């Protein structure tokens, strides 16, 4: 049962990180990593990709969330 809790919290942390990276790539003016052209412009493709990863992490967190101990 401890594996589910670990996977849940790992997915929640990954969600927050992916949303942060998505916001980082959408804001113009910063030197963005992992791009091949104009690193200071906005990169909506990268932002969308990390937002999609965040959604996948949310689904994983919902599927593996710990069951309540009330029953």
C-alpha positions as CSV (number, residue, x, y, z in Angstrom):
1,X,0.0,0.0,0.0
2,X,3.0,2.3,0.5
3,X,3.9,2.1,-3.2
4,X,0.5,3.7,-4.1
5,X,1.1,6.6,-1.7
6,X,4.7,7.1,-3.1
7,X,3.5,7.1,-6.7
8,X,0.6,9.5,-5.8
9,X,3.0,12.0,-4.2
10,X,5.5,11.6,-7.0
11,X,2.8,12.3,-9.6
12,X,1.7,15.4,-7.6
13,X,5.2,16.8,-7.4
14,X,5.7,16.1,-11.1
15,X,2.5,17.9,-11.9
16,X,3.6,21.0,-10.1
17,X,7.0,20.9,-11.8
18,X,5.5,20.4,-15.2
19,X,3.1,23.3,-14.7
20,X,6.0,25.5,-13.6
21,X,8.1,24.6,-16.7
22,X,5.1,25.2,-18.9
23,X,4.7,28.7,-17.5
24,X,8.5,29.2,-17.9
25,X,8.3,28.4,-21.6
26,X,5.3,30.6,-22.3
27,X,6.8,33.8,-20.8
28,X,8.9,35.7,-23.4
29,X,12.1,37.5,-22.6
30,X,13.9,34.7,-20.6
31,X,16.7,32.5,-22.0
32,X,14.8,29.3,-22.5
33,X,16.6,25.9,-22.4
34,X,16.1,23.1,-24.9
35,X,15.2,25.3,-27.9
36,X,17.0,25.5,-31.2
37,X,15.9,29.0,-32.3
38,X,15.4,32.4,-30.6
39,X,15.7,31.3,-27.0
40,X,14.2,34.5,-25.7
41,X,10.9,34.3,-27.4
42,X,7.7,32.5,-26.2
43,X,7.5,28.8,-27.0
44,X,3.9,27.7,-27.0
45,X,4.8,24.2,-28.3
46,X,7.0,23.5,-25.4
47,X,4.5,25.0,-23.0
48,X,1.7,22.9,-24.4
49,X,3.9,19.7,-24.2
50,X,4.7,20.3,-20.5
51,X,1.1,21.1,-19.8
52,X,0.1,17.9,-21.4
53,X,2.6,16.0,-19.2
54,X,1.1,17.8,-16.2
55,X,-2.3,16.5,-17.2
56,X,-1.0,13.0,-17.5
57,X,0.6,13.3,-14.1
58,X,-2.8,14.4,-12.7
59,X,-4.5,11.3,-14.1
60,X,-1.8,9.1,-12.6
61,X,-2.2,10.8,-9.3
62,X,-6.0,10.3,-9.4
63,X,-5.7,6.7,-10.3
64,X,-3.2,5.9,-7.6
65,X,-4.5,8.1,-4.8
66,X,-4.5,6.5,-1.4
67,X,-7.8,5.1,-0.2
68,X,-9.4,6.7,2.8
69,X,-9.1,4.8,6.1
70,X,-12.6,5.6,7.2
71,X,-14.0,2.2,6.2
